[in-house]
Each structure stands twice: as C-alpha cells, then as structure tokens.
Amino acid sequence: DVQLVESGGALVQPGGSLRLSCEASLSTATHTPDCMGWFRQVPEKEREGLAMIYVRNGNDYYADSVKGRFTISRDNAKNTLYLRMNKLEPEDTATYYCAADQRCRILYAPAVLDEWGQGTLVTVSS
C-alpha cells in the first residue's frame, strides 16, 4: 500500500497563495504508482480532480478550474508531492486530498482512485 499524508492547509485571504505537501510512504511490496495528484471535496459535493503528474516523466495535467493558478510538483528524493496554489478564491475552499493511482484517473474519475490521504483543509476567506 501507499500511505499518503497531506499537510499545509490553512486559512488564507482571497488572492493569497498556499503550498500543500503530501508525503508518500511505500511498502516494500508496493511499486511506485504511475500517477499522483490532488483532488478536493466540499461537503455534499463530488470530488473534483485538480492536478496530476506522471511519476516517471513528470508530465503534469490540470483541471480547467485551476489551470494557470495551481502547479503540481514532486520531489522524488523525498517522496513528496506538492501543490502550489496561487490567486486563491473563496470557491477554492475545500478539503484537499493527495492521491495515487495506477490508471491515472485522478483528473477524470477521482471517486475511484487506488489510494488517497486523510486530507487537509484550505479555507479562503477575508
């Protein structure tokens, strides 16, 4: 299994920035997932896939709602995934989850992923 632990969520003002981190721990019997990424969820709404990165080649992809504002990156040496979020809006308020998926479904099918963490809360408010 892959254990994912997010951190970095906070209260931030509109227009502000935040960086989320996700530490990944792989069991000795688990190979590295093909893709990792982030999705978010607000109560009573479906998960929204935000950003995804292919672990081997680093190619990244984004949902239209965050393209140009959010950047996903990965430090392979630290087994840590990041999500840099700029120009935050109140509509970005949600719990943000780190995810790993062999079939790279994070953007289009975030409800059926292999692994995800416990989430970290981001609140955008003045």
Backbone torsions as a table, in degrees:
resi	resn	phi	psi	omega
1	ASP	NA	158.0	173.5
2	VAL	-105.7	125.7	175.7
3	GLN	-99.9	128.0	-176.5
4	LEU	-122.2	129.2	-179.3
5	VAL	-128.3	113.9	-180.0
6	GLU	-89.1	155.9	173.5
7	SER	-156.1	166.4	175.4
8	GLY	107.7	-8.8	178.1
9	GLY	-64.4	147.6	-176.7
10	ALA	-165.8	175.5	170.9
11	LEU	-88.9	127.4	-178.4
12	VAL	-137.7	149.5	-179.8
13	GLN	-78.8	153.2	175.2
14	PRO	-53.8	137.2	-177.1
15	GLY	89.4	-9.4	-177.6
16	GLY	-82.3	-178.5	-177.7
17	SER	-128.4	159.0	-179.8
18	LEU	-156.7	148.0	174.2
19	ARG	-121.9	123.3	175.4
20	LEU	-95.5	148.3	177.8
21	SER	-124.4	152.9	177.4
22	CYS	-141.7	114.4	177.6
23	GLU	-91.4	127.9	-177.8
24	ALA	-109.1	131.0	176.3
25	SER	-119.4	124.7	-177.7
26	LEU	-106.0	134.2	174.4
27	SER	-71.5	159.1	-177.8
28	THR	-63.2	-20.4	-178.4
29	ALA	-94.2	3.5	-175.2
30	THR	-112.1	130.2	175.0
31	HIS	-88.0	161.4	-177.8
32	THR	-61.9	131.2	178.5
33	PRO	-64.8	152.3	179.6
34	ASP	-67.2	-33.4	-176.4
35	CYS	-136.7	147.0	170.7
36	MET	-132.7	159.1	-178.1
37	GLY	-176.7	-165.5	-176.8
38	TRP	-133.2	142.1	168.3
39	PHE	-134.9	166.9	177.9
40	ARG	-134.4	162.7	-179.3
41	GLN	-152.1	138.9	170.9
42	VAL	-112.9	155.5	-176.9
43	PRO	-54.8	136.5	175.8
44	GLU	68.3	15.2	174.8
45	LYS	-125.2	160.8	-180.0
46	GLU	-74.3	158.3	173.7
47	ARG	-61.7	145.5	176.9
48	GLU	-121.3	115.5	176.2
49	GLY	-68.6	135.1	-173.9
50	LEU	-113.6	-50.6	-173.0
51	ALA	-153.4	147.3	-178.2
52	MET	-144.3	145.9	178.7
53	ILE	-132.4	134.8	173.2
54	TYR	-78.6	123.2	-171.6
55	VAL	-63.4	-39.9	-174.2
56	ARG	-73.2	-43.8	-174.3
57	ASN	-110.9	-5.4	175.9
58	GLY	79.0	3.3	178.2
59	ASN	-62.0	136.2	-177.2
60	ASP	-122.4	153.5	-176.5
61	TYR	-141.6	150.4	-174.2
62	TYR	-136.8	151.1	169.4
63	ALA	-71.9	150.9	-178.9
64	ASP	-59.4	-31.3	-175.7
65	SER	-67.3	-19.3	-176.9
66	VAL	-124.0	-3.4	-177.6
67	LYS	-60.3	130.4	-178.7
68	GLY	91.4	-16.5	178.7
69	ARG	-111.4	-35.4	-177.6
70	PHE	-107.8	145.9	177.3
71	THR	-134.0	127.6	177.1
72	ILE	-98.6	142.6	177.1
73	SER	-150.6	165.8	-177.3
74	ARG	-142.4	135.1	173.3
75	ASP	-104.7	100.8	-174.8
76	ASN	-64.4	-34.8	-178.3
77	ALA	-65.2	-31.9	-179.1
78	LYS	-98.9	-1.8	-175.3
79	ASN	51.1	44.0	-177.0
80	THR	-125.3	135.6	177.6
81	LEU	-107.1	143.6	-179.2
82	TYR	-125.9	156.0	169.8
83	LEU	-136.4	109.4	176.9
84	ARG	-90.1	125.8	-176.3
85	MET	-120.9	119.9	178.8
86	ASN	-114.7	163.7	177.0
87	LYS	49.0	49.7	-176.8
88	LEU	-66.4	144.8	-178.2
89	GLU	-122.4	157.3	177.2
90	PRO	-54.0	-31.2	179.6
91	GLU	-67.9	-12.3	176.8
92	ASP	-82.9	-5.2	178.5
93	THR	-61.8	123.3	-176.7
94	ALA	-177.8	172.2	167.3
95	THR	-91.5	128.8	-175.6
96	TYR	-104.6	132.7	-176.6
97	TYR	-120.3	140.5	170.6
98	CYS	-89.9	144.1	-176.9
99	ALA	-141.5	154.8	174.1
100	ALA	-130.7	139.3	-175.5
101	ASP	-153.6	127.5	179.8
102	GLN	-67.6	-30.7	-176.5
103	ARG	-99.0	10.0	172.0
104	CYS	54.1	51.1	-177.0
105	ARG	-101.5	9.1	-168.5
106	ILE	-58.7	-38.8	-177.8
107	LEU	-79.0	-39.6	-171.4
108	TYR	-103.6	-14.4	179.6
109	ALA	-144.6	59.4	-175.2
110	PRO	-66.3	-10.6	-179.4
111	ALA	-80.6	-10.8	-173.1
112	VAL	-127.7	39.2	-175.6
113	LEU	-82.6	162.0	-179.4
114	ASP	-70.7	-47.4	-174.6
115	GLU	-144.6	147.5	171.8
116	TRP	-153.5	161.8	-177.3
117	GLY	-89.7	-165.7	-176.4
118	GLN	-87.0	-12.1	176.6
119	GLY	93.0	156.5	175.0
120	THR	-138.5	135.7	-171.9
121	LEU	-87.1	129.1	174.0
122	VAL	-115.2	124.9	178.6
123	THR	-121.6	123.5	179.1
124	VAL	-110.4	110.1	-174.8
125	SER	-160.7	148.3	175.1
126	SER	-92.9	NA	NA
